[in-house]
Every structure is written in structure tokens, then in C-alpha cells.
Amino acid sequence: MTPPINAKIYEGELADFWFDAHGILCAVSKMVPRTHENQLMNYELIRQITGGKRVCLLADNTLTYEQDDATRKLMATEIPKVFKAMAVFSRTIFGQAVSDTFLYYQGTPVPIKTFKNEEEARQWLQQHLGQ
């Protein structure tokens, strides 16, 4: 997933972010270990980007790193505070497994679904934009 030419890109330690033309926050994960501390900083960056409003997230999880249990628990409590819905896609089995592992252990604090490609993820996310 690549940002549009005119998009403002917010570079974070765990992912790079931008808004698409539909107001969806897009994220491309980086291959960086997720810790409780850097995950907290990631959510603070998202709050700055969104002005504290809950948004729909489209995340490319192709390059990602597994989280420990404490970090997954933090994510489960923070996700509903910053996102309305999350569509996560990955072109790798590992990226899909990281998302599926989170969903298995933490459930879905907001509508979350994992996909194998960006197009399907975007299509599913459309239904959550007006919420």
C-alpha cells in the first residue's frame, strides 16, 4: 500500500500513517518489535494525527512483529478508544498469523477483520465509515 502523492505522511516507530481520500487512516507496519512502551507511543501518535477522534483503520501488516501478551492486552484496551473498525491485510502468512493470534486471544474490541489483499480490506471497511 502506498500513499497518494499529496498525502501528509506521519512517520512512527511502528508504522507510517496517512489519510486516504475517504478519511480512512492508512498504516503500513514496520518490522520493529512491539513493546508495551512503543505501542503506547504509537497510540499517542494516532491520537495526535486524528485529533482524538475515533477513525477507521486500514493496516498493511505484511511487515510486522509479534507482540507479547502484555502488549496484546494493551492493544485490546486501546483499540476501541482510537478506532471504529480495523481492516488488516497482509501478503505474508506471518502477517496474517499475527493478526489472527491477536483476534484469537483478545477477541474483537471493535469490528476487526483480516484479509489477504488491500482491495478486499478496503471494501469491507467501507461499511464502517459512517458510524
N, CA and C of each residue as an Amber inpcrd file, in Angstrom:
protein
   393
   0.8600000  -1.1630000   0.0000000   0.0000000   0.0000000   0.0000000
   0.9040000   1.2230000   0.0000000   0.6040000   2.1330000  -0.8850000
   1.4010000   3.3540000  -0.9740000   0.4950000   4.5710000  -0.8310000
   0.9950000   5.6150000  -0.2040000   0.1750000   6.8100000  -0.0170000
   0.0020000   7.5840000  -1.3190000  -1.1080000   8.3200000  -1.4420000
  -1.2600000   9.2120000  -2.5910000  -0.1440000  10.2600000  -2.5780000
   0.1470000  10.7910000  -3.7180000   1.2420000  11.7550000  -3.8550000
   1.0820000  12.9500000  -2.9130000  -0.1380000  13.4400000  -2.7430000
  -0.3530000  14.6480000  -1.9440000  -0.6390000  14.3720000  -0.4670000
  -0.5740000  13.1240000  -0.0350000  -0.9060000  12.7820000   1.3500000
   0.1960000  13.2190000   2.3010000  -0.2290000  13.7180000   3.4620000
   0.7280000  14.0110000   4.5190000   1.0320000  12.6990000   5.2280000
   2.3000000  12.3480000   5.3100000   2.7070000  11.0780000   5.9150000
   3.2450000  11.3510000   7.3160000   2.7400000  10.5830000   8.2610000
   3.1730000  10.6590000   9.6510000   4.0260000   9.4290000   9.9150000
   5.3000000   9.6590000  10.1670000   6.2230000   8.5450000  10.3720000
   6.3050000   8.2020000  11.8460000   5.9950000   6.9560000  12.1660000
   6.0820000   6.4750000  13.5340000   7.1040000   5.3660000  13.6440000
   7.3880000   4.9750000  14.8620000   8.3470000   3.8980000  15.0790000
   7.8120000   2.5560000  14.5950000   6.4920000   2.3330000  14.7760000
   5.9060000   1.0460000  14.4410000   5.2330000   1.0110000  13.0800000
   4.8760000   2.1880000  12.5500000   4.1760000   2.2550000  11.2630000
   4.2220000   3.6780000  10.7350000   3.9910000   3.7960000   9.4450000
   3.7800000   5.1020000   8.8160000   2.2900000   5.2270000   8.5290000
   1.7460000   6.4340000   8.7070000   0.3120000   6.6740000   8.6090000
   0.0060000   7.8000000   7.6350000  -1.1930000   7.7580000   7.0370000
  -1.7400000   8.8560000   6.2490000  -3.2390000   8.6200000   6.1100000
  -3.9480000   9.6770000   5.7290000  -5.3780000   9.5490000   5.4450000
  -5.5750000   9.4180000   3.9400000  -6.5070000   8.5380000   3.5480000
  -6.8460000   8.4370000   2.1300000  -7.9830000   9.4090000   1.8130000
  -8.4450000   9.4150000   0.5920000  -9.4740000  10.3500000   0.1460000
 -10.8130000  10.1360000   0.8460000 -11.0370000   8.9690000   1.4540000
 -12.2960000   8.6580000   2.1310000 -12.2320000   8.9220000   3.6340000
 -11.0990000   9.4160000   4.1110000 -10.9410000   9.6770000   5.5380000
 -10.5100000   8.4580000   6.3320000 -10.0910000   7.4150000   5.6480000
  -9.5860000   6.2110000   6.3110000  -8.1240000   6.4480000   6.6790000
  -7.7850000   6.1350000   7.9340000  -6.3930000   6.1980000   8.3470000
  -5.6990000   4.9390000   7.8450000  -4.6860000   5.1220000   7.0350000
  -3.9280000   4.0080000   6.4640000  -2.6140000   3.8710000   7.2270000
  -2.1900000   2.6290000   7.4250000  -0.9510000   2.3720000   8.1490000
  -0.1830000   1.2500000   7.4760000   1.1090000   1.4410000   7.3610000
   1.9950000   0.3860000   6.8750000   2.9400000   0.0560000   8.0260000
   2.7850000  -1.1490000   8.5610000   3.5860000  -1.5870000   9.7090000
   5.0480000  -1.7320000   9.3350000   5.8840000  -1.5540000  10.3520000
   7.3220000  -1.7280000  10.2010000   7.7510000  -2.9660000  10.9880000
   8.8440000  -3.5620000  10.5730000   9.3760000  -4.7530000  11.2170000
  10.1820000  -4.3270000  12.4510000   9.4410000  -3.9640000  13.4920000
  10.0290000  -3.4990000  14.7430000   9.3510000  -4.2590000  15.8840000
  10.0930000  -4.7710000  16.8460000   9.4490000  -5.4480000  17.9690000
   8.4480000  -4.5160000  18.6670000   7.2760000  -5.0460000  18.9580000
   6.2490000  -4.2830000  19.6620000   6.4350000  -4.4880000  21.1590000
   6.6010000  -3.3980000  21.8650000   6.7020000  -3.4470000  23.3200000
   5.5620000  -2.6250000  23.9000000   5.3330000  -2.7930000  25.1630000
   4.2890000  -2.0180000  25.8460000   4.5530000  -0.5220000  25.6440000
   5.8030000  -0.1130000  25.8160000   6.1660000   1.3030000  25.7270000
   5.9970000   1.8680000  24.3170000   6.5430000   1.1980000  23.2990000
   6.4320000   1.7840000  21.9620000   5.0120000   1.6560000  21.4050000
   4.2390000   0.6780000  21.8950000   2.8500000   0.5880000  21.4800000
   2.0430000   1.7500000  22.0790000   2.3280000   2.1100000  23.3320000
   1.6850000   3.2860000  23.9370000   2.0040000   4.5490000  23.1450000
   3.2710000   4.6970000  22.7600000   3.6830000   5.8650000  21.9660000
   2.9850000   5.8570000  20.6040000   2.7750000   4.6810000  20.0390000
   2.0860000   4.5640000  18.7630000   0.6440000   5.0740000  18.8760000
  -0.0460000   4.7000000  19.9580000  -1.4200000   5.1740000  20.1360000
  -1.4610000   6.6770000  20.3940000  -0.4620000   7.2040000  21.0580000
  -0.4000000   8.6520000  21.2620000  -0.2140000   9.3660000  19.9200000
   0.6260000   8.8370000  19.0530000   0.7990000   9.3990000  17.7140000
  -0.5150000   9.3640000  16.9560000  -1.2310000   8.2590000  17.0180000
  -2.5150000   8.1530000  16.3270000  -3.4960000   9.1950000  16.8570000
  -3.5210000   9.3950000  18.1690000  -4.4050000  10.4230000  18.7440000
  -4.0380000  11.8180000  18.2350000  -2.7490000  12.0830000  18.0900000
  -2.3090000  13.3750000  17.5480000  -2.7560000  13.5280000  16.0990000
  -2.5850000  12.4750000  15.3140000  -2.9490000  12.5050000  13.8950000
  -4.4490000  12.7240000  13.7270000  -5.2490000  12.0620000  14.5440000
  -6.7070000  12.0830000  14.3800000  -7.3860000  13.1750000  15.1930000
  -6.6320000  13.9110000  15.9710000  -7.2400000  14.9130000  16.8270000
  -8.1010000  14.2870000  17.9140000  -7.7870000  13.0630000  18.2850000
  -8.5090000  12.3720000  19.3400000  -9.8200000  11.7440000  18.9040000
 -10.1310000  11.7980000  17.6100000 -11.3710000  11.1920000  17.1040000
 -11.1230000   9.7360000  16.7230000 -12.1450000   8.9050000  16.9260000
 -12.0590000   7.5080000  16.5000000 -12.2250000   7.4420000  14.9860000
 -11.3890000   6.6410000  14.3350000 -11.3880000   6.5370000  12.8790000
 -11.3590000   5.0740000  12.4540000 -11.6200000   4.8530000  11.1810000
 -11.4410000   3.5230000  10.5840000  -9.9910000   3.3900000  10.1500000
  -9.4300000   2.2140000  10.3850000  -8.0310000   1.9540000  10.0640000
  -7.9190000   0.8640000   9.0110000  -7.1000000   1.1340000   8.0020000
  -6.7030000   0.1400000   7.0100000  -5.2130000  -0.0880000   7.2190000
  -4.8390000  -1.2950000   7.6570000  -3.4510000  -1.5640000   8.0240000
  -2.8380000  -2.6420000   7.1490000  -1.6700000  -2.3250000   6.5940000
  -0.8640000  -3.3040000   5.8700000   0.0810000  -3.9260000   6.8890000
  -0.1910000  -5.1690000   7.2210000   0.5370000  -5.8840000   8.2600000
   1.5710000  -6.8370000   7.6650000   1.9560000  -6.6150000   6.4020000
   2.8910000  -7.5170000   5.7350000   4.2160000  -7.5650000   6.4820000
   4.7420000  -6.4220000   6.8530000   5.9560000  -6.3560000   7.6660000
   5.5200000  -6.0190000   9.0790000   5.5890000  -6.9640000   9.9420000
   5.1710000  -6.7250000  11.3210000   5.9750000  -7.6100000  12.2460000
   5.7460000  -7.4410000  13.5000000   6.4790000  -8.1900000  14.5130000
   5.4770000  -8.6350000  15.5680000   5.5870000  -9.8390000  16.0370000
   4.6550000 -10.3650000  17.0270000   4.7680000  -9.6010000  18.3470000
   3.6410000  -9.5050000  19.0450000   3.6140000  -8.8250000  20.3340000
   3.5950000  -9.8500000  21.4600000   4.0750000  -9.4240000  22.6250000
   3.9400000 -10.2880000  23.7910000   2.5360000 -10.1250000  24.3670000
   2.2030000 -10.9450000  25.3530000   0.8510000 -10.9590000  25.8980000
   0.4620000  -9.6140000  26.5140000   1.3730000  -8.9800000  27.2310000
   1.0650000  -7.6860000  27.8600000   0.7690000  -6.6230000  26.8080000
   1.4930000  -6.6400000  25.7160000   1.2690000  -5.6730000  24.6480000
  -0.0580000  -5.9490000  23.9540000  -0.4000000  -7.2130000  23.7380000
  -1.7110000  -7.5480000  23.1550000  -2.8500000  -7.0770000  24.0510000
  -2.6900000  -7.2170000  25.3620000  -3.7190000  -6.7550000  26.3000000
  -3.8600000  -5.2370000  26.2390000  -2.7400000  -4.5350000  26.1510000
  -2.7760000  -3.0760000  25.9940000  -3.5190000  -2.7130000  24.7190000
  -3.2050000  -3.3910000  23.6270000  -3.8580000  -3.1120000  22.3510000
  -5.3630000  -3.3140000  22.4570000  -5.7800000  -4.3670000  23.1460000
  -7.2040000  -4.6580000  23.2830000  -7.9340000  -3.5410000  24.0340000
  -7.2630000  -2.9050000  24.9850000  -7.9110000  -1.8120000  25.7110000
  -7.8470000  -0.4910000  24.9530000  -6.8120000  -0.2860000  24.1670000
  -6.6360000   0.9830000  23.4600000  -7.3750000   1.0380000  22.1250000
  -7.4760000  -0.0790000  21.4260000  -8.0960000  -0.0880000  20.0990000
  -9.4790000   0.5550000  20.0870000 -10.3770000   0.2280000  21.0350000
 -11.7080000   0.8520000  20.9830000 -11.6910000   2.3610000  21.2530000
 -10.6290000   2.8530000  21.8380000 -10.5130000   4.2850000  22.1240000
 -10.1020000   5.0850000  20.8910000  -9.4390000   4.4260000  19.9250000
  -8.9130000   5.1660000  18.7710000  -9.5130000   4.7470000  17.4320000
 -10.1210000   3.5510000  17.3610000 -10.6360000   3.0610000  16.0830000
 -12.1140000   2.6870000  16.1540000 -12.8190000   2.9410000  15.0630000
 -14.2020000   2.4860000  14.8940000 -14.2100000   1.0570000  14.3670000
 -13.3000000   0.7820000  13.4410000 -13.1680000  -0.5310000  12.8060000
 -11.7640000  -0.6340000  12.2370000 -11.3010000  -1.8810000  12.0960000
  -9.9650000  -2.1220000  11.5520000 -10.0230000  -3.2090000  10.4950000
  -9.4810000  -2.9060000   9.3320000  -9.2900000  -3.9010000   8.2800000
  -7.7820000  -4.0850000   8.1430000  -7.3290000  -5.2950000   8.3890000
  -5.9040000  -5.5900000   8.3640000  -5.6440000  -6.5710000   7.2260000
  -4.6560000  -6.2620000   6.4050000  -4.2980000  -7.2040000   5.3520000
  -2.8040000  -7.4560000   5.3780000  -2.4290000  -8.6050000   4.8510000
  -1.0270000  -8.9760000   4.7780000  -0.8050000  -9.8650000   3.5640000
   0.3150000  -9.6620000   2.9180000   0.6910000 -10.5030000   1.7860000
   1.5570000 -11.6760000   2.2410000   1.7630000 -11.7770000   3.5710000
   2.5370000 -12.8960000   4.0980000   1.6960000 -13.6780000   5.1030000
   2.0010000 -14.9430000   5.2180000   1.3070000 -15.7860000   6.1940000
   1.6320000 -15.3140000   7.6090000   2.8630000 -14.8800000   7.8470000
   3.2440000 -14.4140000   9.1830000   2.4170000 -13.1990000   9.5850000
   2.2800000 -12.2270000   8.6880000   1.4920000 -11.0350000   8.9850000
   0.0440000 -11.3770000   9.2890000  -0.5100000 -12.3230000   8.5360000
  -1.8770000 -12.7660000   8.7930000  -1.9550000 -13.4730000  10.1480000
  -0.9630000 -14.2710000  10.4610000  -0.9610000 -15.0160000  11.7240000
  -0.8760000 -14.0850000  12.9230000  -0.1030000 -13.0160000  12.8310000
  -0.0080000 -12.0630000  13.9380000  -1.3870000 -11.4570000  14.2190000
  -2.0870000 -11.0590000  13.1750000  -3.4380000 -10.5010000  13.3510000
  -4.3920000 -11.5470000  13.8950000  -4.3480000 -12.7340000  13.3350000
  -5.2510000 -13.7940000  13.7780000  -4.9750000 -14.1960000  15.2260000
  -3.7140000 -14.1940000  15.6410000  -3.3650000 -14.5190000  17.0240000
  -3.9510000 -13.4840000  17.9750000  -3.8270000 -12.2060000  17.6080000
  -4.4160000 -11.1510000  18.4350000  -5.9180000 -11.3750000  18.5740000
  -6.5930000 -11.6070000  17.4580000  -8.0460000 -11.8040000  17.4890000
  -8.4290000 -13.0340000  18.3000000  -7.6510000 -14.0810000  18.2070000
  -7.9360000 -15.3060000  18.9410000  -7.8680000 -15.0760000  20.4550000
  -6.8120000 -14.3940000  20.9010000  -6.6180000 -14.2210000  22.3380000
  -7.3860000 -13.0350000  22.9210000  -7.5930000 -11.9910000  22.1390000
  -8.1940000 -10.7770000  22.6780000  -9.6200000 -10.5290000  22.1970000
 -10.0670000 -11.2630000  21.2160000 -11.3950000 -11.0140000  20.6740000
 -11.3870000  -9.7770000  19.7910000 -12.5730000  -9.2540000  19.5360000
 -12.6640000  -8.0760000  18.6720000 -13.2690000  -6.9150000  19.4540000
 -12.4160000  -6.0550000  20.0130000 -12.9170000  -4.9110000  20.7750000
 -13.6940000  -3.9170000  19.9050000 -13.4580000  -3.9210000  18.6210000
 -14.2140000  -3.1920000  17.5970000 -14.2920000  -4.1500000  16.4070000
 -15.1070000  -3.8620000  15.3940000 -15.0760000  -4.7390000  14.2160000
 -13.6630000  -4.7960000  13.6210000 -13.1040000  -5.9810000  13.5790000
 -11.7570000  -6.1990000  13.0320000 -11.8240000  -7.4300000  12.1450000
 -11.2090000  -7.3160000  10.9870000 -11.1700000  -8.4620000  10.0910000
  -9.8290000  -8.4760000   9.3660000  -9.3070000  -9.6830000   9.1360000
  -8.0360000  -9.8660000   8.4500000  -8.2920000 -10.3190000   7.0120000
  -7.5230000  -9.7620000   6.1000000  -7.6750000 -10.0580000   4.6750000
  -6.3200000 -10.3950000   4.0750000  -6.3620000 -10.9770000   2.8670000
  -5.1310000 -11.3080000   2.1530000  -4.7240000 -10.2190000   1.1720000
  -5.6410000  -9.2520000   0.9090000  -5.2640000  -8.1710000  -0.0080000
  -5.9690000  -6.8690000   0.3570000  -5.3970000  -5.7920000  -0.1130000
  -5.8670000  -4.4500000   0.2080000  -7.2780000  -4.1840000  -0.3170000
  -7.5820000  -4.6430000  -1.5240000  -8.8850000  -4.3540000  -2.1300000
 -10.0330000  -4.9080000  -1.2880000  -9.9260000  -6.1630000  -0.8650000
 -10.9710000  -6.7650000  -0.0280000 -11.0800000  -6.0350000   1.3070000
  -9.9500000  -5.6560000   1.8750000  -9.9460000  -4.9510000   3.1580000
 -10.6380000  -3.5970000   3.0310000 -10.3180000  -2.8540000   1.9840000
 -10.9580000  -1.5520000   1.7520000 -12.4660000  -1.7060000   1.5740000
 -12.8560000  -2.6890000   0.7990000 -14.2780000  -2.9060000   0.5320000
 -15.0360000  -3.1950000   1.8270000 -14.4980000  -4.0510000   2.6710000
 -15.1470000  -4.3730000   3.9340000 -15.2360000  -3.1530000   4.8420000
 -14.1870000  -2.3340000   4.8600000 -14.1140000  -1.1770000   5.7500000
 -15.1380000  -0.0920000   5.3890000 -15.5450000  -0.0250000   4.1350000
 -16.4950000   0.9920000   3.6820000 -17.7640000   1.0110000   4.5210000
 -18.2400000  -0.1420000   4.9490000 -19.4930000  -0.2060000   5.7060000
 -19.3950000   0.4530000   7.0730000 -18.1840000   0.6930000   7.5600000
 -17.9860000   1.2660000   8.8850000 -17.6690000   2.7510000   8.8680000
 -17.5680000   3.3500000   7.6990000 -17.1650000   4.7570000   7.6290000
 -18.1880000   5.7100000   8.2240000 -19.4570000   5.4600000   8.0440000
 -20.4740000   6.3890000   8.5340000 -20.8220000   6.2500000   9.9990000
 -20.2010000   5.3350000  10.6810000 -20.5510000   5.0930000  12.0880000
 -19.9640000   6.1200000  13.0180000
